[in-house]
């Protein structure tokens, strides 16, 4: 009887999606709130465009730098822990063997089943260290250049998100008219972004879309009202 080939499809771009979510969520929300707040204080679209672009540039740099430092910290932490594991494998191998037994015993293996694995690890110290990093410490090796990738991904996503609420102010002279269009465009963008964020994160897409739209709307409304009060 012919067998159907079983193909498993796994999502492997988790780090990239996480960086896009971080950059896009702030990029859509912060410039949107800023533009709405400035609209409450002025009717000149050019002022809002200038301030908005300055914020997008500064925000993209700050967010990108934050992503770089976070990824660099993960890489440094992994390297430090791996160096410690190498030292322990060389200097206290008996303790490391006990830790391997503890890991496999959690999966129901007994000593006689674990012993061949220990012997194999002793002849393959690199695999032994990698095993301890993943299954004892729960650490995955960061991709080469991940810090730079995170920086550019987060910064780029922030710029893409930030230009959406600002776009109407480039075309409409009256800020209040531009705000109406900006609200509509940004809410649609927030909804679409929230929907796909929910799909990738395992949450309910519709619920995620509404939550994202609500947060962005509240931020913009608060900024508009505060600016109107001090106008």
GROMACS elastic network, one bead per residue, 0.5 to 0.9 nm:
[ bonds ]
;  ai    aj funct       b0    kb
    3     6     6  0.87845   500
   11    14     6  0.70068   500
   11   200     6  0.86877   500
   12    15     6  0.82610   500
   13    16     6  0.54291   500
   13    17     6  0.62252   500
   13    18     6  0.86220   500
   14    17     6  0.51853   500
   14    18     6  0.60441   500
   14    19     6  0.86363   500
   14   200     6  0.84154   500
   15    18     6  0.50799   500
   15    19     6  0.62504   500
   15    20     6  0.86590   500
   15   146     6  0.89378   500
   15   150     6  0.80908   500
   16    19     6  0.51676   500
   16    20     6  0.61979   500
   16    21     6  0.86141   500
   16   149     6  0.82476   500
   16   150     6  0.73034   500
   16   153     6  0.72156   500
   16   154     6  0.88304   500
   17    20     6  0.50140   500
   17    21     6  0.60646   500
   17    22     6  0.85763   500
   17   197     6  0.84905   500
   17   200     6  0.78409   500
   18    21     6  0.51144   500
   18    22     6  0.62303   500
   18    23     6  0.87137   500
   18   154     6  0.88918   500
   19    22     6  0.51013   500
   19    23     6  0.61809   500
   19    24     6  0.83875   500
   19    67     6  0.77401   500
   19   150     6  0.61306   500
   19   151     6  0.84209   500
   19   153     6  0.61079   500
   19   154     6  0.51690   500
   19   155     6  0.89636   500
   19   157     6  0.80500   500
   20    23     6  0.52133   500
   20    24     6  0.57215   500
   20    25     6  0.81467   500
   20   150     6  0.87773   500
   20   153     6  0.62125   500
   20   154     6  0.56656   500
   20   155     6  0.87932   500
   20   156     6  0.83059   500
   20   157     6  0.55617   500
   20   158     6  0.81163   500
   21    24     6  0.52475   500
   21    25     6  0.57399   500
   21    26     6  0.84540   500
   21   154     6  0.80524   500
   21   157     6  0.79120   500
   21   193     6  0.83505   500
   21   197     6  0.70028   500
   22    25     6  0.56191   500
   22    26     6  0.65721   500
   22    27     6  0.85209   500
   22    63     6  0.85231   500
   22   154     6  0.64909   500
   22   157     6  0.80898   500
   22   158     6  0.81039   500
   23    26     6  0.56177   500
   23    27     6  0.58584   500
   23    28     6  0.85835   500
   23    60     6  0.79031   500
   23    63     6  0.69963   500
   23    64     6  0.82068   500
   23   153     6  0.75528   500
   23   155     6  0.62563   500
   23   156     6  0.73927   500
   23   159     6  0.80746   500
   23   160     6  0.87851   500
   23   161     6  0.77146   500
   24    28     6  0.59441   500
   24    29     6  0.84019   500
   24   154     6  0.75141   500
   24   155     6  0.88455   500
   24   156     6  0.85132   500
   24   159     6  0.79293   500
   24   160     6  0.71412   500
   24   161     6  0.50945   500
   24   162     6  0.78841   500
   24   193     6  0.80866   500
   25    28     6  0.54773   500
   25    29     6  0.62358   500
   25    30     6  0.85476   500
   25   157     6  0.85665   500
   25   158     6  0.76275   500
   25   161     6  0.73684   500
   25   190     6  0.80148   500
   25   193     6  0.80096   500
   25   194     6  0.86468   500
   25   212     6  0.82471   500
   25   216     6  0.88956   500
   26    29     6  0.50878   500
   26    30     6  0.56305   500
   26    31     6  0.81609   500
   26    59     6  0.86797   500
   26    63     6  0.88855   500
   26   158     6  0.65291   500
   26   161     6  0.76815   500
   26   162     6  0.80654   500
   27    30     6  0.59259   500
   27    31     6  0.64450   500
   27    32     6  0.81773   500
   27    56     6  0.74274   500
   27    59     6  0.78823   500
   27    60     6  0.80257   500
   27   155     6  0.89574   500
   27   157     6  0.70376   500
   27   159     6  0.63093   500
   27   160     6  0.71281   500
   27   163     6  0.80761   500
   27   164     6  0.88455   500
   28    31     6  0.63843   500
   28    32     6  0.61268   500
   28    33     6  0.87357   500
   28   158     6  0.73949   500
   28   159     6  0.88341   500
   28   160     6  0.82224   500
   28   162     6  0.51254   500
   28   163     6  0.80247   500
   28   164     6  0.71099   500
   28   165     6  0.70246   500
   28   186     6  0.70624   500
   28   189     6  0.79373   500
   28   190     6  0.70880   500
   28   216     6  0.76794   500
   29    32     6  0.51645   500
   29    33     6  0.60805   500
   29    34     6  0.86076   500
   29   161     6  0.81334   500
   29   162     6  0.77246   500
   29   165     6  0.86882   500
   29   186     6  0.85389   500
   29   190     6  0.84274   500
   29   215     6  0.80566   500
   29   216     6  0.52120   500
   29   217     6  0.83606   500
   29   219     6  0.71898   500
   29   220     6  0.76544   500
   30    33     6  0.51638   500
   30    34     6  0.61373   500
   30    35     6  0.86185   500
   30    55     6  0.85887   500
   30    56     6  0.86665   500
   30    59     6  0.87447   500
   30   162     6  0.75696   500
   30   216     6  0.83029   500
   30   219     6  0.79360   500
   30   220     6  0.82446   500
   31    35     6  0.59493   500
   31    36     6  0.83849   500
   31    52     6  0.61206   500
   31    53     6  0.85536   500
   31    55     6  0.69262   500
   31    56     6  0.67875   500
   31   161     6  0.85078   500
   31   162     6  0.55002   500
   31   163     6  0.80484   500
   31   164     6  0.88933   500
   31   165     6  0.68304   500
   31   166     6  0.73423   500
   31   220     6  0.89689   500
   32    35     6  0.52324   500
   32    36     6  0.61204   500
   32    37     6  0.84800   500
   32    52     6  0.86800   500
   32   162     6  0.72624   500
   32   164     6  0.83211   500
   32   165     6  0.52549   500
   32   166     6  0.72667   500
   32   182     6  0.78659   500
   32   183     6  0.80737   500
   32   186     6  0.74202   500
   32   216     6  0.77005   500
   32   217     6  0.88326   500
   32   219     6  0.82214   500
   32   220     6  0.61589   500
   33    36     6  0.51128   500
   33    37     6  0.59699   500
   33    38     6  0.85575   500
   33   165     6  0.89416   500
   33   216     6  0.75909   500
   33   217     6  0.82289   500
   33   218     6  0.87013   500
   33   219     6  0.56069   500
   33   221     6  0.73943   500
   33   222     6  0.78981   500
   33   223     6  0.57360   500
   33   224     6  0.74761   500
   34    37     6  0.50395   500
   34    38     6  0.61046   500
   34    39     6  0.84788   500
   34    48     6  0.83445   500
   34    51     6  0.83820   500
   34    52     6  0.70126   500
   34    55     6  0.84627   500
   34   220     6  0.72504   500
   34   223     6  0.67872   500
   34   224     6  0.82664   500
   35    38     6  0.51816   500
   35    39     6  0.60735   500
   35    40     6  0.87230   500
   35    48     6  0.60675   500
   35    49     6  0.80772   500
   35    51     6  0.82671   500
   35    52     6  0.65651   500
   35   165     6  0.75183   500
   35   166     6  0.70593   500
   35   169     6  0.88094   500
   35   175     6  0.89736   500
   35   179     6  0.77401   500
   35   182     6  0.87793   500
   35   220     6  0.79974   500
   35   223     6  0.85798   500
   35   224     6  0.83531   500
   36    39     6  0.50480   500
   36    40     6  0.65155   500
   36   176     6  0.88871   500
   36   179     6  0.66121   500
   36   182     6  0.86775   500
   36   183     6  0.85376   500
   36   220     6  0.55776   500
   36   221     6  0.72486   500
   36   222     6  0.88600   500
   36   223     6  0.63497   500
   36   224     6  0.50852   500
   36   225     6  0.88843   500
   36   227     6  0.86637   500
   37    40     6  0.52443   500
   37    41     6  0.68704   500
   37   220     6  0.68356   500
   37   221     6  0.78499   500
   37   222     6  0.77877   500
   37   225     6  0.71783   500
   37   226     6  0.71468   500
   37   227     6  0.52931   500
   37   228     6  0.76581   500
   38    41     6  0.50468   500
   38    42     6  0.60257   500
   38    43     6  0.83894   500
   38    47     6  0.84263   500
   38    48     6  0.63023   500
   38    51     6  0.87693   500
   38   175     6  0.87543   500
   38   223     6  0.80133   500
   38   224     6  0.70394   500
   38   227     6  0.65973   500
   38   228     6  0.86357   500
   39    42     6  0.52293   500
   39    43     6  0.60718   500
   39    44     6  0.79814   500
   39    45     6  0.80414   500
   39    48     6  0.73712   500
   39   175     6  0.57882   500
   39   176     6  0.62385   500
   39   178     6  0.89011   500
   39   179     6  0.71094   500
   39   224     6  0.68351   500
   39   227     6  0.79295   500
   39   228     6  0.83047   500
   40    43     6  0.78475   500
   40   175     6  0.88970   500
   40   176     6  0.81534   500
   40   223     6  0.81182   500
   40   224     6  0.50383   500
   40   225     6  0.68771   500
   40   226     6  0.79554   500
   40   227     6  0.51451   500
   40   229     6  0.83108   500
   40   230     6  0.89149   500
   40   231     6  0.72163   500
   41   224     6  0.80500   500
   41   227     6  0.53988   500
   41   228     6  0.56485   500
   41   229     6  0.85600   500
   41   230     6  0.75365   500
   41   231     6  0.50118   500
   42    45     6  0.79796   500
   42    47     6  0.80890   500
   42    48     6  0.82339   500
   42   175     6  0.73110   500
   42   176     6  0.87327   500
   42   231     6  0.79642   500
   43    47     6  0.86960   500
   43    48     6  0.87813   500
   43   173     6  0.83112   500
   43   174     6  0.57377   500
   43   176     6  0.63801   500
   44    47     6  0.57317   500
   44    48     6  0.69304   500
   44   173     6  0.68685   500
   44   174     6  0.62106   500
   44   175     6  0.56837   500
   44   176     6  0.88999   500
   45    48     6  0.51221   500
   45    49     6  0.61496   500
   45    50     6  0.86591   500
   45   169     6  0.54543   500
   45   170     6  0.73886   500
   45   171     6  0.88712   500
   45   172     6  0.72062   500
   45   173     6  0.54577   500
   45   174     6  0.59517   500
   45   176     6  0.85589   500
   45   178     6  0.77433   500
   46    49     6  0.50083   500
   46    50     6  0.61391   500
   46    51     6  0.85583   500
   46   169     6  0.73383   500
   46   170     6  0.75660   500
   46   173     6  0.75819   500
   46   175     6  0.85658   500
   47    50     6  0.52114   500
   47    51     6  0.61554   500
   47    52     6  0.83426   500
   48    51     6  0.51456   500
   48    52     6  0.57139   500
   48    53     6  0.83848   500
   48   166     6  0.81653   500
   48   169     6  0.72822   500
   48   175     6  0.78769   500
   49    53     6  0.59819   500
   49    54     6  0.84536   500
   49   166     6  0.66063   500
   49   167     6  0.85693   500
   49   169     6  0.62161   500
   49   170     6  0.67649   500
   50    53     6  0.53663   500
   50    54     6  0.62357   500
   50    55     6  0.86609   500
   51    54     6  0.51356   500
   51    55     6  0.61757   500
   51    56     6  0.86619   500
   52    55     6  0.50723   500
   52    56     6  0.61344   500
   52    57     6  0.86174   500
   52   162     6  0.81971   500
   52   163     6  0.85701   500
   52   166     6  0.67860   500
   53    57     6  0.61227   500
   53    58     6  0.85131   500
   53   162     6  0.83588   500
   53   163     6  0.80503   500
   53   166     6  0.80810   500
   54    57     6  0.52298   500
   54    58     6  0.61284   500
   54    59     6  0.83547   500
   55    58     6  0.50968   500
   55    59     6  0.56803   500
   55    60     6  0.82576   500
   55   162     6  0.87631   500
   56    59     6  0.50267   500
   56    60     6  0.58752   500
   56    61     6  0.84922   500
   56   158     6  0.73050   500
   56   159     6  0.60402   500
   56   162     6  0.59653   500
   56   163     6  0.77754   500
   57    60     6  0.52671   500
   57    61     6  0.63032   500
   57    62     6  0.86503   500
   57   155     6  0.89044   500
   57   158     6  0.89780   500
   57   159     6  0.73579   500
   58    61     6  0.52381   500
   58    62     6  0.61109   500
   58    63     6  0.85045   500
   59    62     6  0.50659   500
   59    63     6  0.58729   500
   59    64     6  0.82379   500
   59   155     6  0.78933   500
   59   158     6  0.73581   500
   59   159     6  0.82952   500
   60    63     6  0.51837   500
   60    64     6  0.58102   500
   60    65     6  0.83264   500
   60   152     6  0.89863   500
   60   154     6  0.74058   500
   60   156     6  0.70299   500
   60   157     6  0.82111   500
   60   158     6  0.55381   500
   60   159     6  0.61634   500
   61    64     6  0.51319   500
   61    65     6  0.59714   500
   61    66     6  0.84653   500
   61   151     6  0.85164   500
   61   155     6  0.62634   500
   62    65     6  0.51495   500
   62    66     6  0.61094   500
   62    67     6  0.86357   500
   62   155     6  0.80203   500
   63    67     6  0.61718   500
   63    68     6  0.85924   500
   63   151     6  0.75052   500
   63   154     6  0.64231   500
   63   155     6  0.59522   500
   63   158     6  0.77259   500
   64    67     6  0.50535   500
   64    68     6  0.61486   500
   64    69     6  0.86647   500
   64   148     6  0.87671   500
   64   150     6  0.70987   500
   64   152     6  0.61538   500
   64   153     6  0.75605   500
   64   154     6  0.53702   500
   64   156     6  0.81780   500
   64   158     6  0.86558   500
   65    69     6  0.61644   500
   65    70     6  0.85451   500
   65   150     6  0.89583   500
   65   151     6  0.59589   500
   65   152     6  0.89478   500
   65   154     6  0.89302   500
   65   155     6  0.82194   500
   66    69     6  0.52132   500
   66    70     6  0.61217   500
   66    71     6  0.86067   500
   66   151     6  0.74175   500
   66   154     6  0.89424   500
   67    70     6  0.51538   500
   67    71     6  0.61322   500
   67    72     6  0.84112   500
   67   147     6  0.70233   500
   67   148     6  0.84537   500
   67   149     6  0.89077   500
   67   150     6  0.54971   500
   67   151     6  0.50546   500
   67   152     6  0.85826   500
   67   153     6  0.87379   500
   67   154     6  0.67314   500
   67   155     6  0.84877   500
   68    71     6  0.52874   500
   68    72     6  0.59344   500
   68    73     6  0.84471   500
   68   146     6  0.81005   500
   68   148     6  0.60114   500
   68   149     6  0.79801   500
   68   150     6  0.59324   500
   68   152     6  0.85062   500
   69    73     6  0.59609   500
   69    74     6  0.86124   500
   69   147     6  0.70723   500
   69   151     6  0.84520   500
   70    73     6  0.50993   500
   70    74     6  0.63890   500
   70    75     6  0.88034   500
   70   147     6  0.75749   500
   70   150     6  0.88229   500
   71    74     6  0.50570   500
   71    75     6  0.62822   500
   71    76     6  0.86713   500
   71   142     6  0.82339   500
   71   146     6  0.64318   500
   71   148     6  0.83233   500
   71   150     6  0.70140   500
   71   151     6  0.85819   500
   72    75     6  0.50415   500
   72    76     6  0.61224   500
   72    77     6  0.84750   500
   72   146     6  0.77787   500
   72   147     6  0.53126   500
   72   148     6  0.87056   500
   73    76     6  0.51229   500
   73    77     6  0.59979   500
   73    78     6  0.85294   500
   73   147     6  0.87779   500
   74    77     6  0.50812   500
   74    78     6  0.61194   500
   74    79     6  0.86314   500
   74   142     6  0.73855   500
   74   147     6  0.89140   500
   75    78     6  0.51648   500
   75    79     6  0.62244   500
   75    80     6  0.86281   500
   75   141     6  0.76669   500
   75   142     6  0.59916   500
   75   143     6  0.86242   500
   75   144     6  0.89664   500
   75   146     6  0.83573   500
   75   147     6  0.81683   500
   76    79     6  0.51277   500
   76    80     6  0.61129   500
   76    81     6  0.86206   500
   77    80     6  0.51257   500
   77    81     6  0.61643   500
   77    82     6  0.85172   500
   78    81     6  0.52182   500
   78    82     6  0.60276   500
   78    83     6  0.85721   500
   78   133     6  0.83843   500
   78   139     6  0.70072   500
   78   140     6  0.78737   500
   78   141     6  0.67101   500
   78   142     6  0.77589   500
   79    82     6  0.51044   500
   79    83     6  0.61605   500
   79    84     6  0.86655   500
   79   141     6  0.86314   500
   80    83     6  0.52235   500
   80    84     6  0.63753   500
   80    85     6  0.88202   500
   81    84     6  0.50282   500
   81    85     6  0.62407   500
   81    86     6  0.87078   500
   81   133     6  0.76404   500
   81   137     6  0.86109   500
   81   139     6  0.89947   500
   82    85     6  0.50320   500
   82    86     6  0.62341   500
   82    87     6  0.86415   500
   82   129     6  0.71731   500
   82   130     6  0.80055   500
   82   132     6  0.88164   500
   82   133     6  0.67179   500
   83    86     6  0.51565   500
   83    87     6  0.63205   500
   83    88     6  0.87554   500
   84    87     6  0.50890   500
   84    88     6  0.62528   500
   84    89     6  0.87006   500
   85    88     6  0.50352   500
   85    89     6  0.61148   500
   85    90     6  0.86051   500
   85    96     6  0.87031   500
   85   129     6  0.61081   500
   85   130     6  0.88798   500
   85   132     6  0.73784   500
   85   133     6  0.75608   500
   86    89     6  0.51649   500
   86    90     6  0.62872   500
   86    91     6  0.85769   500
   86   125     6  0.82479   500
   86   126     6  0.84262   500
   86   129     6  0.62956   500
   87    90     6  0.52445   500
   87    91     6  0.59305   500
   87    92     6  0.79341   500
   88    91     6  0.51029   500
   88    92     6  0.50761   500
   88    93     6  0.64485   500
   88    95     6  0.80522   500
   88    96     6  0.69411   500
   89    92     6  0.58034   500
   89    94     6  0.83434   500
   89    95     6  0.84017   500
   89    96     6  0.62418   500
   89    97     6  0.86874   500
   89   125     6  0.75935   500
   89   128     6  0.81791   500
   89   129     6  0.74132   500
   90    93     6  0.61005   500
   90   125     6  0.88783   500
   91    94     6  0.88890   500
   92    95     6  0.56146   500
   92    96     6  0.66336   500
   92    97     6  0.89625   500
   93    97     6  0.61053   500
   93    98     6  0.86604   500
   93   122     6  0.87858   500
   94    97     6  0.50938   500
   94    98     6  0.63815   500
   94    99     6  0.87682   500
   95    98     6  0.51505   500
   95    99     6  0.64035   500
   95   100     6  0.88294   500
   96   100     6  0.63005   500
   96   101     6  0.87030   500
   96   132     6  0.84873   500
   97   100     6  0.50173   500
   97   101     6  0.62702   500
   97   102     6  0.86649   500
   97   118     6  0.67202   500
   98   101     6  0.50309   500
   98   102     6  0.62509   500
   98   103     6  0.87684   500
   99   102     6  0.50001   500
   99   103     6  0.63455   500
   99   104     6  0.88410   500
   99   132     6  0.83862   500
   99   136     6  0.77098   500
  100   103     6  0.51465   500
  100   104     6  0.63711   500
  100   105     6  0.84819   500
  100   114     6  0.84460   500
  100   118     6  0.76235   500
  100   128     6  0.89991   500
  100   131     6  0.86496   500
  100   132     6  0.75207   500
  100   135     6  0.88602   500
  100   136     6  0.80584   500
  101   104     6  0.52707   500
  101   105     6  0.58189   500
  101   106     6  0.86106   500
  101   109     6  0.85648   500
  101   110     6  0.85148   500
  101   111     6  0.74752   500
  101   114     6  0.66082   500
  101   115     6  0.85323   500
  101   118     6  0.83180   500
  102   105     6  0.51266   500
  102   106     6  0.64972   500
  103   106     6  0.55557   500
  103   107     6  0.73752   500
  103   135     6  0.71558   500
  103   136     6  0.70465   500
  104   107     6  0.52604   500
  104   108     6  0.68540   500
  104   109     6  0.58005   500
  104   110     6  0.81075   500
  104   114     6  0.70413   500
  105   108     6  0.50255   500
  105   110     6  0.63462   500
  105   111     6  0.81446   500
  105   114     6  0.82232   500
  106   109     6  0.74170   500
  109   112     6  0.81900   500
  109   113     6  0.59825   500
  109   114     6  0.64786   500
  110   113     6  0.54055   500
  110   114     6  0.62294   500
  110   115     6  0.87634   500
  111   114     6  0.50115   500
  111   115     6  0.59917   500
  112   115     6  0.54146   500
  112   116     6  0.76355   500
  113   116     6  0.65996   500
  113   117     6  0.76241   500
  114   117     6  0.53125   500
  114   118     6  0.64311   500
  114   119     6  0.89432   500
  115   118     6  0.50852   500
  115   119     6  0.63430   500
  115   120     6  0.87011   500
  116   119     6  0.50790   500
  116   120     6  0.61953   500
  116   121     6  0.86445   500
  117   120     6  0.50464   500
  117   121     6  0.61664   500
  117   122     6  0.86568   500
  118   121     6  0.50695   500
  118   122     6  0.62252   500
  118   123     6  0.89158   500
  118   128     6  0.87264   500
  119   122     6  0.51565   500
  119   123     6  0.67277   500
  119   124     6  0.88396   500
  120   123     6  0.54183   500
  120   124     6  0.63106   500
  120   125     6  0.88879   500
  120   128     6  0.86538   500
  121   125     6  0.58749   500
  121   126     6  0.82809   500
  121   127     6  0.66363   500
  121   128     6  0.50686   500
  121   129     6  0.87369   500
  122   125     6  0.58378   500
  122   128     6  0.73455   500
  123   128     6  0.88677   500
  124   127     6  0.55693   500
  124   128     6  0.62906   500
  124   129     6  0.89071   500
  125   129     6  0.61090   500
  125   130     6  0.85233   500
  126   129     6  0.52737   500
  126   130     6  0.62585   500
  126   131     6  0.85948   500
  127   131     6  0.59762   500
  127   132     6  0.85995   500
  128   131     6  0.51004   500
  128   132     6  0.63364   500
  128   133     6  0.87093   500
  129   132     6  0.51314   500
  129   133     6  0.61888   500
  129   134     6  0.87369   500
  130   133     6  0.50648   500
  130   134     6  0.63026   500
  130   135     6  0.85460   500
  130   141     6  0.89368   500
  131   134     6  0.53357   500
  131   135     6  0.58546   500
  131   136     6  0.75294   500
  132   135     6  0.53943   500
  132   137     6  0.65681   500
  132   138     6  0.83155   500
  132   139     6  0.89196   500
  133   136     6  0.58900   500
  133   137     6  0.51550   500
  133   138     6  0.62899   500
  133   139     6  0.55421   500
  133   140     6  0.72985   500
  133   141     6  0.85278   500
  134   137     6  0.57512   500
  134   140     6  0.59607   500
  134   141     6  0.84929   500
  135   138     6  0.53014   500
  135   139     6  0.77297   500
  136   139     6  0.82786   500
  139   142     6  0.88708   500
  141   144     6  0.89321   500
  142   145     6  0.84361   500
  142   146     6  0.66479   500
  143   146     6  0.53018   500
  143   147     6  0.87677   500
  144   147     6  0.82386   500
  145   148     6  0.55537   500
  145   149     6  0.63302   500
  145   150     6  0.87480   500
  146   150     6  0.59716   500
  146   151     6  0.84680   500
  147   150     6  0.52510   500
  147   151     6  0.62180   500
  147   152     6  0.88321   500
  148   151     6  0.50473   500
  148   152     6  0.62745   500
  148   153     6  0.84598   500
  149   152     6  0.54040   500
  149   153     6  0.59522   500
  149   154     6  0.84584   500
  150   153     6  0.50909   500
  150   154     6  0.58831   500
  150   155     6  0.82264   500
  151   154     6  0.54876   500
  151   155     6  0.59888   500
  151   156     6  0.83563   500
  152   155     6  0.51121   500
  152   156     6  0.57217   500
  152   157     6  0.82961   500
  153   156     6  0.51776   500
  153   157     6  0.59890   500
  153   158     6  0.84780   500
  154   157     6  0.51710   500
  154   158     6  0.61019   500
  154   159     6  0.87215   500
  155   158     6  0.51128   500
  155   159     6  0.63746   500
  155   160     6  0.87793   500
  156   159     6  0.51741   500
  156   160     6  0.62592   500
  156   161     6  0.86295   500
  157   160     6  0.50749   500
  157   161     6  0.60794   500
  157   162     6  0.84153   500
  158   161     6  0.51742   500
  158   162     6  0.59037   500
  158   163     6  0.86214   500
  159   162     6  0.50357   500
  159   163     6  0.61758   500
  159   164     6  0.89351   500
  160   163     6  0.55889   500
  160   164     6  0.69888   500
  161   164     6  0.57030   500
  161   165     6  0.78257   500
  161   186     6  0.89241   500
  161   189     6  0.84160   500
  162   165     6  0.62861   500
  162   166     6  0.68395   500
  162   167     6  0.89547   500
  163   166     6  0.50929   500
  163   167     6  0.58126   500
  164   167     6  0.53982   500
  164   168     6  0.81025   500
  164   182     6  0.76039   500
  164   185     6  0.70520   500
  164   186     6  0.64136   500
  164   189     6  0.78589   500
  165   168     6  0.69641   500
  165   169     6  0.82213   500
  165   179     6  0.84136   500
  165   181     6  0.85191   500
  165   183     6  0.71905   500
  165   184     6  0.89808   500
  165   185     6  0.67867   500
  165   186     6  0.55011   500
  166   169     6  0.55450   500
  166   170     6  0.70792   500
  166   178     6  0.87487   500
  166   179     6  0.89716   500
  166   182     6  0.69177   500
  167   170     6  0.55036   500
  167   171     6  0.72128   500
  167   178     6  0.86947   500
  167   182     6  0.73497   500
  168   171     6  0.53630   500
  168   172     6  0.59753   500
  168   175     6  0.88837   500
  168   177     6  0.87059   500
  168   178     6  0.51784   500
  168   179     6  0.74388   500
  168   180     6  0.88558   500
  168   181     6  0.62572   500
  168   182     6  0.57902   500
  168   185     6  0.87244   500
  169   172     6  0.53099   500
  169   173     6  0.68694   500
  169   174     6  0.80113   500
  169   175     6  0.66364   500
  169   177     6  0.87457   500
  169   178     6  0.53359   500
  169   179     6  0.76299   500
  169   181     6  0.88996   500
  169   182     6  0.78876   500
  170   173     6  0.76649   500
  170   178     6  0.85753   500
  171   178     6  0.78886   500
  172   175     6  0.70575   500
  172   177     6  0.69176   500
  172   178     6  0.54601   500
  173   176     6  0.89494   500
  173   177     6  0.79959   500
  173   178     6  0.74377   500
  174   177     6  0.54847   500
  174   178     6  0.62899   500
  174   179     6  0.87022   500
  175   179     6  0.60044   500
  175   180     6  0.88393   500
  176   180     6  0.66406   500
  177   180     6  0.54335   500
  177   181     6  0.68603   500
  177   182     6  0.87584   500
  178   181     6  0.52784   500
  178   182     6  0.59895   500
  178   183     6  0.85667   500
  179   183     6  0.59487   500
  179   184     6  0.85729   500
  180   183     6  0.52530   500
  180   184     6  0.64738   500
  180   185     6  0.87828   500
  181   184     6  0.52056   500
  181   185     6  0.61427   500
  181   186     6  0.84528   500
  182   185     6  0.51508   500
  182   186     6  0.58327   500
  182   187     6  0.83070   500
  183   186     6  0.52321   500
  183   187     6  0.59428   500
  183   188     6  0.85194   500
  183   217     6  0.82610   500
  183   220     6  0.88194   500
  184   187     6  0.53299   500
  184   188     6  0.62920   500
  184   189     6  0.86425   500
  185   188     6  0.52972   500
  185   189     6  0.61748   500
  185   190     6  0.85953   500
  186   190     6  0.58952   500
  186   191     6  0.83715   500
  186   213     6  0.85310   500
  186   216     6  0.84296   500
  187   191     6  0.60010   500
  187   192     6  0.85605   500
  187   212     6  0.88361   500
  187   213     6  0.58066   500
  187   214     6  0.87865   500
  187   216     6  0.77086   500
  187   217     6  0.75777   500
  188   191     6  0.50646   500
  188   192     6  0.61784   500
  188   193     6  0.84513   500
  188   213     6  0.81261   500
  189   192     6  0.51883   500
  189   193     6  0.59297   500
  189   194     6  0.83533   500
  189   213     6  0.86045   500
  190   193     6  0.50275   500
  190   194     6  0.58303   500
  190   195     6  0.83798   500
  190   209     6  0.69405   500
  190   210     6  0.85290   500
  190   212     6  0.59459   500
  190   213     6  0.52971   500
  190   214     6  0.89681   500
  190   216     6  0.74111   500
  191   194     6  0.50856   500
  191   195     6  0.60376   500
  191   196     6  0.87498   500
  191   206     6  0.84401   500
  191   208     6  0.81451   500
  191   210     6  0.64639   500
  191   211     6  0.85068   500
  191   212     6  0.65519   500
  191   213     6  0.56573   500
  192   195     6  0.50885   500
  192   196     6  0.64070   500
  192   197     6  0.84970   500
  192   209     6  0.66252   500
  193   196     6  0.54376   500
  193   197     6  0.59990   500
  193   198     6  0.85487   500
  193   208     6  0.88855   500
  193   209     6  0.69960   500
  193   212     6  0.79216   500
  194   198     6  0.60247   500
  194   199     6  0.86643   500
  194   205     6  0.69730   500
  194   206     6  0.78924   500
  194   207     6  0.83019   500
  194   208     6  0.51033   500
  194   210     6  0.73027   500
  194   211     6  0.74702   500
  194   212     6  0.54040   500
  194   213     6  0.75370   500
  195   198     6  0.52059   500
  195   199     6  0.64843   500
  195   200     6  0.89345   500
  195   204     6  0.80678   500
  195   206     6  0.58258   500
  195   207     6  0.77943   500
  195   208     6  0.57844   500
  195   210     6  0.82793   500
  195   212     6  0.86373   500
  196   200     6  0.62439   500
  196   201     6  0.84876   500
  196   205     6  0.65424   500
  196   208     6  0.84166   500
  196   209     6  0.80399   500
  197   200     6  0.52639   500
  197   201     6  0.59907   500
  197   202     6  0.84088   500
  197   203     6  0.81240   500
  197   205     6  0.72222   500
  197   208     6  0.71429   500
  197   209     6  0.80525   500
  198   201     6  0.51660   500
  198   202     6  0.58662   500
  198   204     6  0.56406   500
  198   206     6  0.76114   500
  198   207     6  0.77402   500
  198   208     6  0.51970   500
  198   209     6  0.73202   500
  199   202     6  0.53751   500
  199   203     6  0.62052   500
  199   204     6  0.68833   500
  199   205     6  0.54161   500
  199   208     6  0.86494   500
  200   203     6  0.77765   500
  200   205     6  0.88119   500
  201   204     6  0.88239   500
  202   205     6  0.81623   500
  203   206     6  0.87754   500
  203   207     6  0.77032   500
  203   208     6  0.67875   500
  204   207     6  0.53264   500
  204   208     6  0.60800   500
  204   209     6  0.86311   500
  205   208     6  0.50719   500
  205   209     6  0.60957   500
  205   210     6  0.87440   500
  206   209     6  0.50614   500
  206   210     6  0.63507   500
  206   211     6  0.86480   500
  207   210     6  0.52728   500
  207   211     6  0.61626   500
  207   212     6  0.86146   500
  208   211     6  0.51147   500
  208   212     6  0.61084   500
  208   213     6  0.85890   500
  209   212     6  0.52481   500
  209   213     6  0.62101   500
  209   214     6  0.85883   500
  210   213     6  0.51022   500
  210   214     6  0.60136   500
  210   215     6  0.86236   500
  211   214     6  0.50692   500
  211   215     6  0.62052   500
  211   216     6  0.86532   500
  212   215     6  0.53000   500
  212   216     6  0.62799   500
  212   217     6  0.85759   500
  213   216     6  0.52597   500
  213   217     6  0.60278   500
  213   218     6  0.85877   500
  214   217     6  0.51000   500
  214   218     6  0.60965   500
  214   219     6  0.86037   500
  215   218     6  0.52607   500
  215   219     6  0.62561   500
  215   220     6  0.87219   500
  216   219     6  0.52380   500
  216   220     6  0.62575   500
  216   221     6  0.85788   500
  217   220     6  0.52281   500
  217   221     6  0.59848   500
  217   222     6  0.84821   500
  218   221     6  0.50935   500
  218   222     6  0.60023   500
  218   223     6  0.85433   500
  219   222     6  0.52885   500
  219   223     6  0.62719   500
  219   224     6  0.86820   500
  220   223     6  0.51700   500
  220   224     6  0.61098   500
  220   225     6  0.86367   500
  221   224     6  0.51012   500
  221   225     6  0.61171   500
  221   226     6  0.85486   500
  222   225     6  0.52853   500
  222   226     6  0.61288   500
  222   227     6  0.85575   500
  223   226     6  0.52923   500
  223   227     6  0.61217   500
  223   228     6  0.85186   500
  224   227     6  0.52700   500
  224   228     6  0.60648   500
  224   229     6  0.86942   500
  225   228     6  0.50081   500
  225   229     6  0.62119   500
  225   230     6  0.88389   500
  226   229     6  0.52105   500
  226   230     6  0.65625   500
  226   231     6  0.86769   500
  227   230     6  0.53004   500
  227   231     6  0.59677   500
  228   231     6  0.50773   500
